[in-house]
Amino acid sequence: MFRVASRSFAPANISCGRQARLLGCQFVSYPYQRGLLEIVRKIIHPDAVPCERCGDVEKFSNGGDDLFLSVLKAADQSWTANLFSAILDPTAFRIFIR
């Protein structure tokens, strides 16, 4: 795919990094979902100048208790980090306290 694409990007965690780099793939700074977001921004704004709508997304993603964003953040963490986070979360034990 990298060979036939006119532009190609990869997140920092790609497993075939050496081969992709030899074929001209551009790497972004971040792994996983954050890396994919960076790739989308590079495609949408090749001049690196964000639009008004991108600013709105930043405001939304930095706060609030959004389940979808929580799932994306959990996907970027290791299995052990998610386990410890669940163990230390006081709301996880509400059902046992009744």
C-alpha positions as CSV (number, residue, x, y, z in Angstrom):
1,M,0.0,0.0,0.0
2,F,2.8,2.4,0.9
3,R,4.4,1.9,-2.5
4,V,1.3,2.9,-4.6
5,A,0.0,5.7,-2.4
6,S,0.8,9.2,-3.3
7,R,1.0,10.1,0.4
8,S,1.1,7.8,3.3
9,F,1.2,8.2,7.1
10,A,1.6,5.9,10.1
11,P,1.2,6.3,13.8
12,A,4.3,6.0,16.0
13,N,3.5,2.5,17.1
14,I,3.5,0.8,13.6
15,S,5.3,-2.5,13.7
16,C,6.8,-2.3,10.2
17,G,8.3,1.1,10.7
18,R,11.6,0.4,8.9
19,Q,9.9,-0.9,5.7
20,A,7.3,1.9,5.7
21,R,10.0,4.5,6.1
22,L,12.0,3.0,3.1
23,L,8.8,3.3,1.0
24,G,8.3,7.0,1.9
25,C,5.8,6.8,4.6
26,Q,5.6,9.8,7.0
27,F,5.4,9.1,10.7
28,V,3.6,11.1,13.2
29,S,4.7,11.8,16.8
30,Y,2.0,9.9,18.7
31,P,0.8,6.2,18.7
32,Y,-2.7,4.8,18.6
33,Q,-5.7,7.1,18.5
34,R,-3.8,10.2,19.1
35,G,-1.5,9.3,16.2
36,L,-4.5,8.7,14.0
37,L,-5.9,12.1,14.9
38,E,-2.6,13.7,14.0
39,I,-2.7,11.9,10.6
40,V,-6.2,13.2,9.9
41,R,-5.2,16.7,10.8
42,K,-2.2,16.4,8.4
43,I,-4.5,15.3,5.6
44,I,-7.1,17.9,6.2
45,H,-4.7,20.8,6.9
46,P,-1.5,20.1,5.0
47,D,-0.4,23.7,5.6
48,A,-0.6,23.0,9.4
49,V,-3.1,25.9,9.9
50,P,-6.1,24.6,11.9
51,C,-9.6,25.8,11.1
52,E,-12.3,27.0,13.4
53,R,-13.9,23.6,13.6
54,C,-10.7,21.9,14.8
55,G,-10.6,24.4,17.7
56,D,-14.1,23.3,18.7
57,V,-13.0,19.7,18.8
58,E,-10.1,20.6,21.1
59,K,-12.5,22.3,23.5
60,F,-14.8,19.3,23.5
61,S,-12.1,16.7,24.0
62,N,-10.4,18.4,26.9
63,G,-13.3,18.2,29.3
64,G,-16.4,16.5,30.2
65,D,-17.4,12.9,31.0
66,D,-17.9,11.5,27.5
67,L,-18.1,7.7,27.3
68,F,-16.7,7.6,23.8
69,L,-13.7,9.6,24.6
70,S,-13.1,7.5,27.8
71,V,-13.1,4.4,25.6
72,L,-10.6,5.9,23.2
73,K,-8.3,6.9,26.1
74,A,-8.6,3.4,27.6
75,A,-7.6,1.9,24.3
76,D,-4.4,3.9,24.3
77,Q,-3.4,2.6,27.7
78,S,-1.8,-0.7,28.5
79,W,-3.9,-3.6,29.9
80,T,-2.3,-3.3,33.3
81,A,-2.9,0.5,33.4
82,N,-6.6,-0.1,32.7
83,L,-6.7,-2.8,35.3
84,F,-5.2,-0.6,38.0
85,S,-7.4,2.3,37.0
86,A,-10.5,0.1,37.4
87,I,-9.4,-1.2,40.8
88,L,-8.7,2.3,42.1
89,D,-11.9,3.8,40.7
90,P,-14.3,4.3,43.7
91,T,-17.4,4.2,41.5
92,A,-16.6,0.6,40.5
93,F,-17.4,-0.5,44.0
94,R,-20.8,1.3,44.4
95,I,-22.8,-1.9,43.7
96,F,-21.1,-3.7,46.6
97,I,-21.6,-1.0,49.2
98,R,-25.4,-1.0,49.2
